Amino acid sequence: MDVASAKMLGAGIAMIALAGVGIGMGTIFGSLVTSVARNPASRDRVFGLAILGFALTEAVALYALVIAFIILFV
Amino acid sequence: MAAEGSNSIDALGQFQLHTSLGLLGDSVHFTQSNLMMVVAGLLVLLFLYMGMKPRAMVPGRLQAAAEMGYETILSMCTETIGGHEGRKFFPFVFTLFFFILFGNLLGVFPLFFTFTSHIMVTLALSLLVFVLVTVVGLKEHGLHWFSYFVPQGIPKALAPLMVAIEFISYLSRIISLSVRLFANMMAGHVMLEVFGSFIVMLGGLGLLGYFPAALSLGVNTLLIGFELLVATLQAYVFAILTCIYLHDAVHLH
């Protein structure tokens, strides 16, 4: 296998991290729905926390993306 | 920009730095990134000045926005760091938040450049936060601050391992804080670039390509809206993590 195709494969494999991110985001918004359903009054406060958690989880996906870019272009 | 006559997408070319302001900028290597930092700083000042000038009892839009920004950051500081210390660090967090926010938002407009899409800029910002947090911790607690690295209530045998882990996680704040902001801004602009290139490529195909080209134009429009959300959210996340780290430094856990 030459280096160019190995790089392509490596970048693809790096994206497996997205599986974990998907689970994490599902957990965050699933919990948001559960907690709002139990206590609708807490919606504003819980929504802010969920968005913070979303941003932190999304960052993990972007770390993987950066690694893929480093493999491909650097 | 899609390269002429080829089908490759040059996704990272948009982050290339070049000097601005003509000969003067050339001689001191004043890049467009630096220019945008100056623009962002001036825009923050202008925003706050114009927002605070009316001092109306019933605020207009700009005044309401400025007051909302002030109150959001103030409550974030006092709730996260704690009442007295929160007020002490409020100006720093406020400056940091608005500098990053305007830097992120500038990138959404054409002809502007996102300086936060360069890791050097975000790394410098997160190093500033890191050094400040460490200095504040040492100043508040002296050498007792090092007990931060020893979690309470662990078995004696585990202590060396835990100290090592805590120390590494403390140092990795620099990387996580800077890479989070940088990666979010860079990934957003790369996505815009890729879909923009799709429009050009598909449009070149003729009648068959017009529908998918219009589709990717729609995606690009949605992405711009998403970018606005991400720009605000990441500035907020940077500010609130700074607050959390300052809380740790002031209160030790």
Chai-1 contact restraints between the chains, C-beta under 6 A:
chainA,res_idxA,chainB,res_idxB,connection_type,confidence,min_distance_angstrom,max_distance_angstrom,comment,restraint_id
A,A55,B,L233,contact,1.0,0.0,6.0,A-B,restraint_1
A,A55,B,V237,contact,1.0,0.0,6.0,A-B,restraint_2
A,A59,B,R180,contact,1.0,0.0,6.0,A-B,restraint_3
A,L62,B,A183,contact,1.0,0.0,6.0,A-B,restraint_4
A,L62,B,N184,contact,1.0,0.0,6.0,A-B,restraint_5
A,L62,B,A187,contact,1.0,0.0,6.0,A-B,restraint_6
A,L65,B,A187,contact,1.0,0.0,6.0,A-B,restraint_7
A,V66,B,A183,contact,1.0,0.0,6.0,A-B,restraint_8
A,F73,B,L12,contact,1.0,0.0,6.0,A-B,restraint_9
